[in-house]
Amino acid sequence: MTNKQTKNYHLQRDQTITRCILIVGDGMADQPLQKLNFKTPLEVASCQSMNKLAHIGASGLLDPIAPGIAPGSDAANLTLLGYNPWLVCKGRGPFEAAGAGLQLKHDDLAFRCNFATVDDNLCLVDERAGRIGAEAKALGETIEQIQLKVNSDVEVHFKQALGFKAALVLRGDKLSSKVTTILPKVGTPVVAITPLDNSFEAKHTADVLNEFIQLTNQTLKQHPINTKRRANNQRPANAVLPWSGSKKPEMASFQEKYGLRATCVAAASLIKGIGKFSGMDVPDVQGATGELDTDTLAKADAALTALENGNDFVYVHVEAPDEASHDGDVMGKIAIIQKIDALVGRILNKVNLADTVVILVPDHATSCKTRAHTGDAVPVCFAGINVISDGVNIYSERSAYKGGLNRISGKDIMPMALNYMGKPEKLSW
């Protein structure tokens, strides 16, 4: 930042901040990797714009839930937005379903689903079907036609979302979420969902889900796309596995909680669903794929458009770093971090920090080594006219240890954002 820019920045300190952009790189933080000489992907990536944000702002470490807890993306993102995941999130299924475009009624039961590869004994081979991509759309359209035979009293509503990801909604009178719905481990049977209590509803729901899985296998195993995948030595997507089921959550809208009109810019159905249930505008962004090829500049432009259209708060989420981490793709993770840096740069070049707070944070850390979420603290940075710069000039896990924000929690993000916007929650007796 030049001296002239710094002077102008400080001359405007009396202006009222009215807007906020929260940028989330899903799983962007990591642990030191031997492959990178014990640096993290964030430390190796070229991130001039993130570093600029750190230079003009204040940094620190953030525990998404609590120190050492490895959260799912549902719990982590709900917490960042100020919702209590223990109360709101009984399962990610409803968020996935809403984000995929399915409509939920009050008593519907919704599940996240994976297109998966199973063997002839219906044991799991690959829970992501070789990370199937665009081909899954046609498979999803086929699954949408499935109707249960034995449990015909239950309606099935299905939608493929991104790649191997999909959502399932069950509609019927006697359904229960008290069933085992976690992704099975490789080598274990997939038609093994059991009730968690002795109720008829739980047993019935387990039967419904097991029948659904069997029908997807019967429908998909000879599908032309899977025939082609096998011929190309690719794993077929020959079953659909439901998991993390729940009924529709009850949650206050974002505007009710904070008095802010908000937009959610995301590709992942989970995050779009959170945005919809919190009453945010959720635009479809062309080029936003949730994968490494996602158009981060298109997301930046969508966020800027939301501000121009009168929104007070914009939540920008980029899924791809988490996907790269789950694949152990270190170089892919570095590449997508640099694309997020371009997103940050586009936003910093267009907004005025005299009236806008910009926050950058991963929702959690995901290790390229273990290919799983970890309980590590992640770097967070706030920038805006009311934020005191702390002298940190690099955005990374290691640099965040030196930041003036010290160590905060995911639930602190919204109160701090409101404070820097000049809208602090007030407490008195």
SULTALIN-V357856 format. One record per residue. N is the residue number from 1. RES is the residue in one small letter. PHI is phi in degrees with one decimal (NA if undefined). PSI is psi in degrees with one decimal (* if undefined). D_LAST is the distance of its C-alpha to the last C-alpha in whole Angstrom. Layout:
{{N	RES	PHI	PSI	D_LAST} {N	RES	PHI	PSI	D_LAST}}
//
This chain:
{{1	m	NA	130.2	44} {2	t	-76.0	166.2	46} {3	n	-62.0	-37.6	45} {4	k	-64.1	-42.7	45} {5	q	-64.3	-41.0	43} {6	t	-62.5	-41.8	40} {7	k	-62.2	-47.3	40} {8	n	-62.8	-37.1	40} {9	y	-60.5	-46.4	37} {10	h	-77.9	-25.1	35} {11	l	-66.7	-20.6	36} {12	q	-100.3	18.8	34} {13	r	-64.1	-22.4	31} {14	d	-83.4	-7.0	29} {15	q	-69.7	152.2	30} {16	t	-85.6	127.4	27} {17	i	-82.8	129.0	27} {18	t	-122.4	-7.9	27} {19	r	-133.1	162.2	29} {20	c	-149.5	138.8	30} {21	i	-119.0	120.6	33} {22	l	-106.7	115.4	32} {23	i	-104.8	123.0	35} {24	v	-119.6	119.1	36} {25	g	-95.2	103.8	39} {26	d	-62.9	120.8	40} {27	g	65.2	20.2	41} {28	m	-67.8	-30.3	42} {29	a	-78.4	158.9	41} {30	d	-153.8	179.6	43} {31	q	-99.2	160.9	45} {32	p	-58.7	135.2	47} {33	l	-114.1	131.1	51} {34	q	-57.0	-37.4	54} {35	k	-59.7	-26.1	56} {36	l	-107.3	29.2	54} {37	n	55.7	40.9	54} {38	f	61.1	33.0	51} {39	k	-106.0	167.0	49} {40	t	-95.0	162.5	47} {41	p	-55.5	-37.0	48} {42	l	-62.0	-36.9	45} {43	e	-73.6	-27.8	46} {44	v	-86.5	-33.5	50} {45	a	-63.1	149.7	49} {46	s	-86.2	109.2	50} {47	c	-130.5	67.2	46} {48	q	-63.6	-39.3	46} {49	s	-73.4	-40.1	44} {50	m	-61.6	-40.8	41} {51	n	-65.7	-36.6	42} {52	k	-62.4	-42.4	41} {53	l	-60.0	-43.7	38} {54	a	-62.1	-40.1	37} {55	h	-62.8	-41.0	39} {56	i	-91.6	-5.6	36} {57	g	-118.6	-155.9	33} {58	a	-128.7	137.0	31} {59	s	-115.6	166.7	32} {60	g	-175.7	-176.4	31} {61	l	-103.5	144.7	32} {62	l	-128.1	127.7	30} {63	d	-92.4	112.6	31} {64	p	-53.0	-44.1	31} {65	i	-117.2	-61.6	29} {66	a	-161.2	159.6	30} {67	p	-54.9	130.9	32} {68	g	83.6	-5.2	36} {69	i	-91.0	127.1	35} {70	a	-95.9	101.6	37} {71	p	-84.9	153.9	36} {72	g	-73.6	163.6	38} {73	s	-65.0	-28.1	37} {74	d	-64.2	-53.4	35} {75	a	-63.3	-41.6	33} {76	a	-65.5	-46.0	32} {77	n	-72.9	-36.1	32} {78	l	-59.9	-42.0	30} {79	t	-64.2	-42.9	27} {80	l	-58.7	-32.0	28} {81	l	-88.5	3.9	27} {82	g	90.5	11.8	24} {83	y	-96.3	144.7	25} {84	n	-83.0	109.2	25} {85	p	-64.9	-26.7	29} {86	w	-66.1	-29.6	29} {87	l	-93.7	-36.9	27} {88	v	-87.6	-39.4	29} {89	c	-104.6	101.5	32} {90	k	-94.9	-5.7	35} {91	g	170.5	150.6	38} {92	r	-84.4	-8.6	39} {93	g	-51.1	-50.0	41} {94	p	-60.6	-37.6	39} {95	f	-66.1	-43.4	38} {96	e	-61.5	-43.7	42} {97	a	-65.1	-46.9	43} {98	a	-62.6	-40.9	41} {99	g	-66.2	-29.5	42} {100	a	-80.7	-9.9	45} {101	g	104.1	9.2	45} {102	l	-85.7	143.9	46} {103	q	-92.7	134.7	44} {104	l	-112.9	131.6	42} {105	k	-92.7	170.3	42} {106	h	-57.0	-42.9	39} {107	d	-99.0	7.6	42} {108	d	-66.2	152.5	43} {109	l	-115.0	122.2	44} {110	a	-117.3	146.4	43} {111	f	-134.9	145.1	45} {112	r	-76.1	144.3	45} {113	c	-129.6	151.1	49} {114	n	-119.5	133.2	51} {115	f	-71.1	130.1	55} {116	a	-136.5	167.8	56} {117	t	-107.9	126.9	60} {118	v	-124.5	159.4	61} {119	d	-91.0	-173.1	65} {120	d	-66.2	-18.1	67} {121	n	-96.9	11.8	66} {122	l	58.6	38.5	62} {123	c	-102.5	144.9	61} {124	l	-71.1	131.6	59} {125	v	-106.3	-42.5	60} {126	d	-152.8	118.4	58} {127	e	-73.8	-4.6	54} {128	r	-124.7	10.3	54} {129	a	51.7	49.6	58} {130	g	64.3	27.1	59} {131	r	50.8	57.1	56} {132	i	-58.1	143.2	57} {133	g	-108.8	-119.5	57} {134	a	-62.7	-24.7	58} {135	e	-59.5	-25.1	60} {136	a	-65.4	-20.0	57} {137	k	-61.3	-47.0	57} {138	a	-66.4	-37.0	60} {139	l	-63.3	-39.9	60} {140	g	-62.5	-39.9	56} {141	e	-64.1	-32.1	58} {142	t	-69.4	-42.8	61} {143	i	-66.1	-29.8	58} {144	e	-59.6	-21.4	57} {145	q	-87.0	-7.2	60} {146	i	-66.7	134.9	59} {147	q	-126.4	136.2	59} {148	l	-67.6	146.8	59} {149	k	-104.6	-55.5	62} {150	v	-68.9	-41.8	61} {151	n	-108.3	57.4	58} {152	s	-70.8	-7.4	59} {153	d	-74.7	-10.0	56} {154	v	-107.3	128.2	53} {155	e	-82.0	142.3	53} {156	v	-113.7	125.7	53} {157	h	-123.9	124.1	51} {158	f	-132.0	146.5	51} {159	k	-151.0	125.4	51} {160	q	-74.0	141.2	52} {161	a	-109.4	-84.3	49} {162	l	-127.2	120.6	50} {163	g	56.0	-125.5	53} {164	f	-75.8	-4.5	53} {165	k	-90.5	142.6	49} {166	a	-155.4	177.8	49} {167	a	-140.1	149.3	47} {168	l	-130.0	134.5	48} {169	v	-121.3	126.9	47} {170	l	-103.0	133.9	48} {171	r	-126.8	120.0	48} {172	g	-175.5	173.8	49} {173	d	-82.3	-28.4	48} {174	k	-126.8	73.5	48} {175	l	-123.3	149.5	47} {176	s	-140.9	144.6	44} {177	s	-83.5	-0.5	43} {178	k	-82.3	62.3	43} {179	v	-135.7	159.1	46} {180	t	-77.5	109.3	47} {181	t	-133.2	72.0	47} {182	i	-120.5	152.5	47} {183	l	-61.9	129.3	49} {184	p	-68.0	160.0	52} {185	k	-82.6	153.5	54} {186	v	-55.7	132.7	57} {187	g	94.6	-5.9	60} {188	t	-105.1	156.8	58} {189	p	-64.8	142.8	59} {190	v	-92.9	-24.0	56} {191	v	-92.1	68.4	57} {192	a	-140.6	28.5	55} {193	i	-74.9	130.4	52} {194	t	-127.0	155.9	52} {195	p	-72.3	150.0	49} {196	l	-99.7	-4.5	46} {197	d	-143.1	-178.2	46} {198	n	-92.3	10.7	49} {199	s	-73.6	153.1	48} {200	f	-61.3	-40.1	51} {201	e	-60.6	-42.2	48} {202	a	-67.5	-43.6	48} {203	k	-63.5	-42.3	52} {204	h	-62.2	-44.2	52} {205	t	-64.0	-40.9	50} {206	a	-61.0	-42.7	52} {207	d	-62.0	-41.7	55} {208	v	-60.9	-47.2	54} {209	l	-66.6	-41.3	53} {210	n	-64.8	-39.4	56} {211	e	-64.4	-41.7	58} {212	f	-58.7	-46.4	56} {213	i	-61.1	-44.4	57} {214	q	-61.4	-42.1	61} {215	l	-65.6	-37.5	61} {216	t	-64.8	-38.6	60} {217	n	-64.5	-45.6	62} {218	q	-62.7	-34.7	65} {219	t	-77.1	-36.9	64} {220	l	-94.1	-23.7	64} {221	k	-63.9	-28.9	66} {222	q	-108.1	14.8	69} {223	h	-62.5	139.6	67} {224	p	-52.5	-35.6	69} {225	i	-64.3	-41.1	66} {226	n	-72.0	-32.7	66} {227	t	-60.7	-42.8	70} {228	k	-66.7	-40.6	70} {229	r	-64.2	-41.9	67} {230	r	-63.8	-38.9	69} {231	a	-64.2	-28.4	72} {232	n	-95.4	15.2	70} {233	n	60.0	33.4	69} {234	q	-106.3	150.7	65} {235	r	-72.6	131.8	63} {236	p	-74.5	148.2	63} {237	a	-93.4	82.3	60} {238	n	-108.8	17.9	62} {239	a	-161.6	156.8	59} {240	v	-119.4	127.6	55} {241	l	-112.3	114.9	53} {242	p	-82.2	144.3	49} {243	w	-156.3	166.0	46} {244	s	53.1	58.2	42} {245	g	-85.4	149.3	43} {246	s	-166.4	165.7	40} {247	k	-90.4	171.5	39} {248	k	-56.5	128.0	37} {249	p	-75.3	156.0	33} {250	e	-108.2	116.6	30} {251	m	-149.3	142.9	28} {252	a	-67.6	150.4	26} {253	s	-70.9	157.3	27} {254	f	-60.7	-37.6	26} {255	q	-69.1	-36.3	26} {256	e	-65.2	-39.2	23} {257	k	-70.7	-41.3	21} {258	y	-125.2	-6.9	21} {259	g	69.8	25.8	23} {260	l	-118.8	134.4	26} {261	r	-82.0	128.4	29} {262	a	-130.2	154.4	31} {263	t	-128.9	141.5	35} {264	c	-111.1	119.1	36} {265	v	-106.8	107.8	39} {266	a	-157.2	162.1	41} {267	a	-110.2	-36.0	44} {268	a	-64.6	132.4	43} {269	s	-62.5	-34.3	43} {270	l	-57.6	-47.7	40} {271	i	-73.1	-39.4	38} {272	k	-61.5	-36.5	39} {273	g	-66.7	-41.8	38} {274	i	-59.5	-42.5	34} {275	g	-60.9	-43.0	34} {276	k	-67.4	-44.1	36} {277	f	-68.7	-22.5	33} {278	s	-92.4	7.4	30} {279	g	78.8	15.0	32} {280	m	-78.7	156.1	33} {281	d	-70.5	136.6	36} {282	v	-130.7	87.2	39} {283	p	-75.3	150.3	42} {284	d	-86.1	122.5	45} {285	v	-102.6	118.2	46} {286	q	-63.6	130.2	50} {287	g	92.7	-7.1	51} {288	a	-86.2	109.4	48} {289	t	-111.1	-16.4	49} {290	g	80.7	-0.4	47} {291	e	-117.8	-175.6	50} {292	l	-63.8	-23.0	51} {293	d	-87.5	7.9	53} {294	t	-60.1	147.2	50} {295	d	-91.2	93.9	49} {296	t	-70.5	-29.4	46} {297	l	-69.1	-33.9	47} {298	a	-64.4	-36.2	47} {299	k	-67.2	-41.0	44} {300	a	-60.3	-43.6	43} {301	d	-65.7	-36.4	44} {302	a	-64.9	-38.0	42} {303	a	-65.6	-43.4	39} {304	l	-65.4	-38.0	40} {305	t	-63.3	-38.9	41} {306	a	-61.3	-40.5	38} {307	l	-65.2	-42.6	36} {308	e	-62.4	-28.7	39} {309	n	-87.2	10.0	38} {310	g	98.4	7.8	35} {311	n	-72.8	147.4	33} {312	d	-94.1	-26.2	30} {313	f	-140.7	132.5	30} {314	v	-128.3	127.5	33} {315	y	-105.8	112.4	34} {316	v	-109.6	118.5	37} {317	h	-120.8	132.7	38} {318	v	-120.6	115.3	42} {319	e	-78.1	-29.1	43} {320	a	-59.7	-34.9	46} {321	p	-59.0	-34.9	45} {322	d	-67.2	-40.5	44} {323	e	-63.5	-43.7	48} {324	a	-61.9	-39.8	50} {325	s	-65.1	-43.0	48} {326	h	-64.9	-23.8	49} {327	d	-90.2	-4.0	52} {328	g	68.8	24.0	53} {329	d	-92.3	87.5	53} {330	v	-64.6	-47.7	52} {331	m	-67.4	-35.1	54} {332	g	-64.3	-37.3	53} {333	k	-66.6	-41.7	49} {334	i	-61.8	-41.5	50} {335	a	-64.2	-42.5	52} {336	i	-73.1	-31.4	49} {337	i	-60.2	-40.2	46} {338	q	-68.7	-30.3	48} {339	k	-71.3	-33.7	48} {340	i	-67.7	-35.5	44} {341	d	-59.9	-39.5	45} {342	a	-64.6	-37.1	47} {343	l	-60.1	-47.7	44} {344	v	-60.6	-41.7	41} {345	g	-62.4	-43.3	44} {346	r	-60.3	-42.8	44} {347	i	-68.1	-44.8	41} {348	l	-62.9	-32.3	40} {349	n	-74.4	-19.9	43} {350	k	-106.3	-27.6	42} {351	v	-94.6	160.3	38} {352	n	-104.5	115.2	37} {353	l	-67.9	-4.0	34} {354	a	-75.0	-21.4	33} {355	d	-130.5	9.1	31} {356	t	-138.4	131.2	31} {357	v	-92.4	133.8	30} {358	v	-116.7	127.4	32} {359	i	-121.7	135.6	32} {360	l	-126.0	128.1	34} {361	v	-162.0	143.4	34} {362	p	-78.1	151.0	36} {363	d	-75.9	-23.0	35} {364	h	-169.7	171.7	36} {365	a	-94.0	142.0	40} {366	t	-129.4	126.1	43} {367	s	-86.3	127.8	46} {368	c	-70.3	-19.0	49} {369	k	-80.6	-50.6	51} {370	t	-90.3	-13.7	49} {371	r	61.4	34.4	49} {372	a	-144.9	160.4	46} {373	h	-64.1	147.6	42} {374	t	-123.7	172.7	41} {375	g	-97.0	20.2	37} {376	d	-72.4	149.8	38} {377	a	-70.4	152.2	35} {378	v	-121.0	156.7	35} {379	p	-77.4	138.7	35} {380	v	-129.9	144.4	32} {381	c	-139.2	133.7	32} {382	f	-112.3	137.7	30} {383	a	-136.9	141.1	32} {384	g	168.6	170.7	31} {385	i	-63.0	-28.7	30} {386	n	-93.3	1.0	27} {387	v	-92.5	127.1	28} {388	i	-81.1	118.6	29} {389	s	-63.2	137.3	33} {390	d	-107.9	5.5	33} {391	g	88.2	-2.8	37} {392	v	-78.7	130.6	38} {393	n	-115.0	1.4	41} {394	i	-131.4	135.7	42} {395	y	-94.2	107.1	40} {396	s	-164.6	169.0	41} {397	e	-60.6	-45.4	39} {398	r	-68.9	-43.1	41} {399	s	-66.4	-30.6	40} {400	a	-63.0	-23.8	36} {401	y	-61.5	-23.4	36} {402	k	-96.6	1.6	36} {403	g	-76.7	155.3	33} {404	g	-71.9	-16.6	30} {405	l	-76.8	-12.2	28} {406	n	60.4	-130.9	29} {407	r	-121.3	120.7	29} {408	i	-123.4	178.6	26} {409	s	-114.6	160.0	26} {410	g	-55.5	-35.9	27} {411	k	-70.3	-9.4	23} {412	d	-84.8	-14.4	22} {413	i	-59.0	-52.1	25} {414	m	-68.4	-43.6	23} {415	p	-59.0	-39.1	19} {416	m	-69.2	-39.8	22} {417	a	-61.1	-45.7	24} {418	l	-62.5	-38.5	21} {419	n	-63.6	-46.7	20} {420	y	-68.6	-21.2	23} {421	m	-82.5	-1.6	24} {422	g	80.2	21.3	21} {423	k	-127.6	52.0	19} {424	p	-67.7	146.0	16} {425	e	-70.3	134.3	14} {426	k	-108.1	139.6	10} {427	l	-130.0	123.7	7} {428	s	-155.5	162.6	4} {429	w	-122.9	*	0}}
//
